[in-house]
Amino acid sequence: MNIGKRRAAVLGAAALVVGLTQYVTSASAAPDQPKAAVGEPKDIATISTGWTIPWGTSWTPDGTSALVTERDDFRVWLVSGDGKDKKQIGTVPESQTTGGEGGLMGVAVDPDWATNHYVYVMHTSTEGNRIARMTYDGTKLTGYKALLKGIKKNKYHNGGRLAFGPDGYLYATTGDAQDGALAQDENSLNGKILRLTKDGGAAPGNPFGNYAYSMGHRNPQGIAFDAQGRLWEAELGQNAKDELNLIKPGKNYGWPTCEGTCDVSGMTNPKTTWGVAEASPSGVAIVDGAVYMAALKGERLWRIPINADDENVGTAKAFYVGEYGRLRAVTAVPGADQLWLSTTNADNNGGRPDGSDQIFRVTIG
């Protein structure tokens, strides 16, 4: 056999081995249980039950436990990292509902929790929505202090999410309170992402010289920071498009002039959009280079890859479509490629009885 024929025979045998290996691997996997791609949800497990509209979740910095709020009864719970232990540590004073989306909403644990045990909440009260602070003394929440009042409320469009940024300041989302003009008013607290000090003042360096960090938002409900310190936000549209935005200081995200992408000068376009039936987004979290976005009306968890080197995003992919109902909060678990994901099927739109909501642990792999 000459060299050319011998080389061809070797290559042909190698190709056959590769082909057989691929066939055996494919045949051994159950057709209805495809392997998850790297970096996608591969497992979901119920870790806590008996909830009624669990709206916000925030982990303690050591990752041993998380605080969870219930929107309509104003309760705050401390839940162990494995979900097995759950105890009520208090209710938030001066809270009330709006008969729709208001009530006790976001929660954020202070980055200096080990020394000050501060807990920040956003809730509806008599004069509007507020951002307040309390202290966990190891047994219960005490020392309620309103930090910022006068964020206009309405039955819908109250925003409500809280998160600390890598700069140590507190970020809060506010809805337009069903008055779109407020989103375009630099002096209004509504339709904005706000940036505050821990004592409730406007953070230094804010672009408009007040509390506002960005403007032109309709009903932003999810914010999360990526490994590069960039702020991502999910926003409910009206009738056409829901949005995922990359938030930058001083930018105008369009509402009510724009819903979704537009070509209006001075408006910043979203990075990706969905039809409202596919999404109606609430919380967002970032794990392993992707934004995970919980969908209410869409009843699914969206995964949107983000690029560390530029501002582009990849193709969005949906998980758990219609399996668990309305998905509200999604929160990264410290030190693990995992998420906590909660339902709010006991709300007005879900129509299920009190106590029917759940918290899941999602493993990314």
Buried (B, 14 or more C-beta within 10 A) or exposed (E): EEEEEEEEEEEEEEEEEEEEEEEEEEEEEEEEEEEBEEBBBBEBEEBBEEBBBBBBBBBBEEEEBBBBBBBBBBBBBBBBBEBEEBEEBBBBEBBBBBEBBBBBBBBBBBBEBEEEBBBBBBBBBEEBBBBBBBBBEEEBBEEBEBBBBEBBBBBBBBBBBBBBBEEEBBBBBBBBBBBBEBBBBEEBBBBBBBBBEBEBEBBEEBBBEBBBBBBBBBBBBBBBBBEEEBBBBBBBBBEEBBBBBBBBBEBBBBBBBBBBBEEEEEBBBBBBBBBBEBBBBBBBBBBBEBBBBBBBBBBBBBBBBBEEEEEEBEEBBBBBEEEBBBBBBBBBBBEEBBBBBBBBBBBEEBEBEEEBBBBBBBBBB
